[in-house]
Amino acid sequence: MNKKRLEYIEGYKGFACFCVMMSHFIAAFCNVWITALPERIHNGSKFELLIGKTPLNLFYNGNFGVRVFFITSGFVLSYAFFRSGNENYLKRGAVKRYFRLILPVVVVNIAAYLLMKFGLTYHQEAAMISKSYDWLVVFNNFEPSLLGMLKEAFIGNFFENEATYVGPLWTMTYEMYGSLLVFAFLSLFGKEKVRYPLYVIFLLLFRESNYSQFIVGVAVCDIMVHGGKYVEKYQSKKWLVWITFFVGLFFSSYPSGTDQSQTMYRLFNLNQWMDTVTVYHFIGAALMFFAILNSGVLQKFFELKPFAFLGKYSFGLYLVHWPVMISLSSYIIVRYAGGALSYYKLVLLDYCITMAVIGALAVLLTKFVDVKGIKLANKVADICFAEDKKHGEN
């Protein structure tokens, strides 16, 4: 925990972002890999039915990826406070959060609106070809409204859990309120010993809530910063760190879109008592994260260039992939299905083109929009706390 930037955390987030993008692409164009429904196969291979029932589904397990976002957000938002004890980080963080996110969110909503307005979305036709009958076909199937889009971009995405133009932005409401929960929790209990039992109580009472994942991120950060000899003892038992990681890997790959009773995970199916998918992915993401924080080998792995790129541009990738998928990616399927290429060769080509375009757009969005969002957030915070700064200088 002595690295200032903690690049491996960004790499872990980058991997999670990759999983989310893959989950949407697979759900859209290889739907049988998730549902394991025989009537949705494309080439008659049993592999199509089996892949979603194995740990391979981790690579397109978007539900797991979202848990990573929430847990790491809790960690990162509390890191500066636990390191310094300075509550100014909490005040500034609470003020900055909305302004930090708003500019790129508005831009991507405008892009989705324009695609819909000018008839450049092809996902509903593509869904009939890819057999994503109950997923891809349901999105963005309404008459776009400029005022409605702007209201959703500025308010609905962040405070009302609305995401009709850019589906993945349903997470923004949780990011907003989850961040404020972190700042409030730390302001009230961040320096009090009572916070330790509160972590446990919160987790037990709200284990199925997305907000509990933010608090677990705070707890993990607290342990890493203040754990001292206990953390060092855990780190010295490398076998235990690796067990933690692989147990987390197993639960993170728990299938979310198929009948678990027909898979290798059937013994862990507890749906009658809880939201098994969410809880298991929550547990898996947290265990993997804790192992990464305590393993030099895992940290170096998640600092590799592919993860570093995904991590650096993860927000941009997350934002732009949806408009690209409902337009360009879907158009390729509609235009070329049934042609010279077999279905899965076409999907592979589509995937390569899609990821290249998403990557390029994410870089542009980050450099020309997201950076301005960061500056805007800092400027707003400076204005709000100008008096505090002045008194501090005096």
C-alpha positions in Angstrom: 0.0 0.0 0.0 3.0 2.3 -0.5 2.3 3.1 -4.1 0.8 6.5 -4.5 -1.3 5.7 -7.5 -2.1 2.1 -6.8 -2.1 1.3 -10.5 -3.2 -2.3 -9.9 -6.5 -1.2 -8.5 -7.1 0.7 -11.8 -6.1 -2.5 -13.6 -8.6 -4.5 -11.6 -11.3 -2.0 -12.5 -10.2 -2.2 -16.1 -10.7 -6.0 -16.1 -14.1 -5.4 -14.5 -15.0 -2.9 -17.3 -13.9 -5.5 -19.9 -16.2 -8.0 -18.3 -19.1 -5.6 -18.4 -18.5 -4.7 -22.1 -18.2 -8.4 -22.9 -21.3 -9.3 -21.0 -23.3 -6.8 -23.1 -21.8 -7.9 -26.4 -22.3 -11.6 -25.6 -25.9 -11.0 -24.4 -26.6 -9.2 -27.6 -25.0 -11.4 -30.2 -24.2 -14.8 -28.5 -27.2 -14.9 -26.2 -27.1 -18.7 -25.9 -23.8 -18.5 -24.1 -25.6 -16.9 -21.2 -29.1 -18.5 -21.3 -28.0 -22.0 -22.4 -31.3 -22.3 -24.2 -31.1 -24.9 -27.0 -33.4 -23.0 -29.4 -30.9 -20.1 -29.4 -27.8 -22.0 -30.7 -26.3 -20.9 -34.0 -23.9 -23.7 -35.1 -25.4 -26.8 -33.4 -22.4 -27.2 -31.1 -22.8 -28.3 -27.5 -20.1 -25.8 -26.6 -22.6 -23.0 -27.1 -24.7 -24.6 -24.3 -21.8 -25.4 -22.0 -19.7 -22.3 -22.0 -22.0 -20.3 -19.7 -22.1 -23.1 -17.2 -18.3 -23.0 -16.6 -15.9 -20.5 -15.0 -15.3 -19.2 -18.5 -18.4 -17.0 -18.1 -16.3 -14.8 -15.7 -14.9 -13.0 -18.8 -18.4 -11.8 -19.7 -19.9 -11.6 -16.3 -21.0 -8.0 -16.1 -22.8 -8.4 -12.8 -19.4 -9.3 -11.2 -17.8 -6.3 -12.9 -20.4 -3.9 -11.4 -19.6 -5.3 -7.9 -15.9 -4.5 -8.6 -16.8 -0.9 -9.5 -18.8 -0.3 -6.3 -16.2 -2.0 -4.0 -13.3 -0.2 -5.5 -15.2 3.1 -5.4 -15.7 2.7 -1.6 -12.0 1.9 -1.3 -10.6 4.8 -3.4 -13.0 7.4 -2.0 -11.9 6.6 1.6 -8.2 6.0 0.9 -7.0 9.7 1.3 -9.1 10.1 4.5 -7.7 7.0 6.2 -4.2 7.9 5.2 -4.4 11.5 6.5 -7.4 11.7 8.8 -8.2 15.0 7.1 -12.0 15.4 6.8 -11.5 18.0 4.1 -11.1 15.2 1.7 -14.7 14.1 2.5 -16.2 17.6 2.2 -14.5 18.2 -1.2 -15.3 14.7 -2.4 -19.0 15.1 -1.7 -19.1 18.4 -3.5 -17.1 17.2 -6.5 -18.8 13.9 -7.2 -21.6 15.1 -9.4 -19.6 17.6 -11.3 -16.8 15.0 -11.7 -19.2 12.7 -13.6 -21.7 15.0 -15.3 -19.9 16.1 -18.5 -19.0 12.7 -20.1 -22.4 11.4 -19.0 -24.2 14.2 -20.8 -22.1 13.8 -24.0 -22.8 10.1 -24.2 -26.5 10.6 -23.7 -26.5 13.2 -26.5 -24.8 10.7 -28.8 -27.4 8.0 -28.0 -30.2 10.5 -28.6 -28.8 11.5 -32.0 -28.3 7.9 -33.1 -32.0 7.2 -32.2 -33.2 10.5 -33.8 -31.6 9.8 -37.1 -32.5 6.1 -37.3 -28.9 4.9 -36.8 -29.7 2.2 -34.3 -30.1 -1.4 -35.6 -30.2 -3.4 -32.4 -33.8 -4.5 -32.6 -33.3 -6.1 -36.1 -30.0 -7.5 -34.9 -31.8 -9.1 -31.9 -33.9 -11.2 -34.3 -30.8 -12.5 -36.0 -28.8 -13.1 -32.8 -31.8 -14.5 -31.0 -31.5 -12.1 -28.1 -35.2 -12.0 -28.0 -35.7 -10.9 -24.4 -32.6 -8.7 -23.9 -31.2 -6.6 -26.7 -34.6 -6.1 -28.3 -36.1 -4.3 -25.3 -33.6 -1.3 -25.2 -34.0 2.1 -26.8 -37.3 1.2 -28.5 -39.1 4.5 -27.9 -39.4 7.9 -29.6 -36.5 10.0 -28.4 -37.1 13.4 -26.8 -34.5 16.1 -26.5 -35.9 17.5 -23.3 -36.4 14.0 -21.9 -32.8 13.0 -22.7 -31.4 16.2 -21.1 -33.5 15.6 -18.0 -32.3 12.0 -17.8 -28.7 13.0 -18.4 -28.6 15.8 -15.8 -30.9 14.3 -13.2 -32.3 10.9 -14.0 -29.1 9.0 -14.4 -27.8 10.3 -11.1 -30.8 10.5 -8.8 -33.7 8.6 -10.2 -32.2 5.4 -11.5 -33.2 6.2 -15.1 -31.1 4.9 -18.0 -33.3 4.6 -21.1 -30.9 6.2 -23.5 -27.7 4.6 -22.3 -28.6 1.4 -20.5 -25.4 0.8 -18.5 -25.9 4.2 -16.8 -28.2 2.6 -14.3 -25.1 2.3 -12.1 -24.7 6.1 -11.9 -27.5 6.5 -9.3 -25.7 3.9 -7.1 -22.4 5.6 -7.7 -23.8 8.9 -6.6 -25.7 7.8 -3.5 -23.1 5.2 -2.7 -20.3 7.9 -2.8 -22.4 10.2 -0.5 -23.0 7.2 1.8 -19.2 6.7 2.0 -18.5 10.4 2.8 -21.3 10.5 5.4 -20.2 7.2 7.1 -16.7 8.4 7.4 -17.7 11.9 8.6 -19.7 10.3 11.4 -17.7 7.2 12.3 -14.4 7.4 10.4 -12.4 8.1 13.5 -14.6 6.1 16.0 -14.0 2.5 17.0 -17.7 1.8 16.6 -17.1 1.7 12.9 -15.7 -1.8 13.1 -18.9 -3.5 14.3 -20.9 -1.1 12.0 -19.1 -2.6 9.0 -20.3 -6.1 10.0 -23.9 -4.9 10.9 -24.2 -3.1 7.6 -23.0 -6.0 5.6 -25.3 -8.5 7.3 -28.4 -6.3 7.1 -27.8 -5.0 3.6 -25.9 -7.9 2.0 -28.1 -7.8 -1.1 -28.0 -4.0 -1.5 -25.5 -2.4 -3.9 -24.8 0.2 -1.3 -23.3 -2.4 1.1 -20.5 -2.9 -1.5 -19.4 0.7 -1.0 -19.1 0.2 2.7 -17.2 -3.1 2.2 -14.8 -1.1 0.1 -14.4 1.3 3.0 -13.8 -1.6 5.4 -11.2 -3.1 3.2 -9.4 0.2 2.9 -9.5 0.6 6.7 -8.0 -2.8 7.2 -5.2 -2.2 4.7 -4.3 1.2 6.2 -4.7 0.4 9.9 -4.3 -3.4 9.9 -0.6 -3.3 10.7 0.8 -6.6 11.9 -2.4 -8.5 11.1 -2.2 -7.5 7.4 1.5 -8.4 7.4 0.8 -11.8 8.9 -1.8 -12.5 6.3 0.5 -11.3 3.5 3.3 -13.7 4.8 1.0 -16.7 4.3 1.1 -16.6 0.5 -0.9 -19.9 0.2 -3.7 -18.2 2.1 -3.7 -15.2 -0.2 -3.9 -17.5 -3.2 -6.8 -19.5 -1.7 -8.6 -16.2 -1.1 -8.1 -15.2 -4.7 -9.2 -18.5 -6.2 -12.3 -18.8 -3.9 -13.2 -15.3 -5.0 -12.6 -16.3 -8.6 -15.0 -19.2 -8.2 -17.8 -17.2 -6.7 -17.3 -14.4 -9.2 -17.9 -16.8 -12.1 -21.3 -18.0 -10.6 -23.6 -17.9 -13.7 -26.2 -15.2 -13.7 -28.3 -15.9 -16.8 -28.9 -19.6 -16.8 -30.5 -22.3 -14.6 -27.8 -22.9 -12.0 -29.3 -26.2 -11.0 -28.0 -27.6 -14.4 -24.4 -26.4 -13.8 -21.4 -27.2 -11.7 -22.5 -24.5 -9.2 -25.8 -26.3 -8.3 -24.6 -27.1 -4.8 -24.3 -23.4 -4.0 -27.7 -22.4 -5.2 -29.4 -20.6 -2.3 -32.0 -18.6 -4.3 -34.7 -19.5 -1.8 -33.0 -17.5 0.9 -31.3 -14.7 -0.9 -30.3 -13.1 -4.2 -27.6 -15.7 -4.8 -26.2 -14.1 -7.9 -25.6 -10.7 -6.4 -24.3 -11.9 -3.1 -21.9 -14.4 -4.7 -20.5 -11.9 -7.1 -20.2 -9.4 -4.3 -18.3 -12.0 -2.2 -16.1 -13.0 -5.2 -15.2 -9.5 -6.2 -14.3 -8.5 -2.6 -12.2 -11.6 -2.0 -10.3 -11.2 -5.3 -9.8 -7.5 -4.5 -8.4 -8.3 -1.0 -6.0 -10.9 -2.4 -4.8 -8.4 -5.0 -4.1 -5.8 -2.4 -1.9 -8.3 -0.5 -0.1 -10.0 -3.3 2.9 -8.5 -5.2 2.4 -11.1 -8.0 -1.2 -10.2 -8.5 -0.5 -6.5 -8.4 2.2 -6.9 -11.1 -0.3 -8.9 -13.2 -3.0 -6.2 -13.0 -0.4 -3.5 -13.8 0.3 -5.1 -17.2 -0.3 -2.8 -20.2 -3.6 -4.2 -21.3 -5.1 -3.8 -17.8 -3.4 -0.4 -17.4 -5.1 0.8 -20.6 -8.5 -0.6 -19.6 -8.1 1.0 -16.2 -7.0 4.4 -17.4 -9.9 4.6 -19.8 -12.4 2.5 -17.9 -15.0 5.3 -17.4 -14.8 6.2 -21.0 -15.1 2.6 -22.2 -18.0 2.0 -19.9 -19.9 5.1 -21.3 -19.3 4.7 -25.0 -19.7 1.0 -25.5 -23.5 1.1 -25.4 -24.1 3.6 -28.2 -21.6 1.8 -30.4 -23.2 -1.6 -29.8 -26.8 -0.5 -30.6 -25.5 1.2 -33.8 -22.3 0.0 -35.5 -22.1 -3.5 -33.9 -25.8 -4.2 -34.6 -25.5 -2.8 -38.1 -22.7 -5.2 -39.0 -24.8 -8.2 -37.9 -27.9 -7.0 -39.8 -25.9 -6.1 -42.9 -23.7 -9.2 -43.2 -25.5 -12.1 -41.5 -26.2 -14.9 -43.9 -23.4 -13.9 -46.2 -20.0 -15.4 -46.9 -19.0 -15.6 -43.2 -20.5 -18.1 -40.8 -22.3 -16.6 -37.9 -19.5 -16.8 -35.3 -16.9 -15.6 -37.8 -19.1 -12.6 -38.4 -19.5 -12.1 -34.6 -15.7 -12.3 -34.2 -15.1 -9.7 -36.9 -17.8 -7.5 -35.4 -16.2 -7.8 -32.0 -12.8 -6.8 -33.3 -14.2 -3.7 -35.1 -16.4 -2.8 -32.1 -13.6 -2.9 -29.5 -11.3 -0.9 -31.8 -14.0 1.8 -32.2 -14.9 1.8 -28.5 -11.3 2.1 -27.5 -10.7 5.0 -29.8 -13.8 6.8 -28.7 -13.0 6.2 -25.0 -9.6 7.8 -25.4 -11.1 10.8 -27.1 -13.9 11.1 -24.5 -11.3 10.9 -21.7 -8.9 13.4 -23.2 -11.4 16.0 -24.4 -14.3 15.7 -22.0 -13.5 13.7 -18.9 -10.4 15.8 -18.2 -12.6 18.9 -18.3 -15.0 17.2 -15.9 -12.2 16.7 -13.4 -11.2 20.4 -13.8 -14.9 21.5 -13.3 -15.2 19.4 -10.2 -12.0 20.9 -8.7 -13.1 24.4 -9.6 -16.5 23.9 -7.9 -14.9 22.5 -4.8 -12.4 25.4 -4.7 -15.2 27.9 -4.9 -17.2 26.2 -2.2 -14.3 26.0 0.2 -12.6 29.3 -0.7 -13.3 30.7 2.8 -11.8 27.5 4.5 -8.7 27.9 2.4 -8.4 31.6 3.2 -8.7 30.9 7.0 -6.2 28.1 6.6 -3.7 30.4 5.1 -4.3 33.0 7.8 
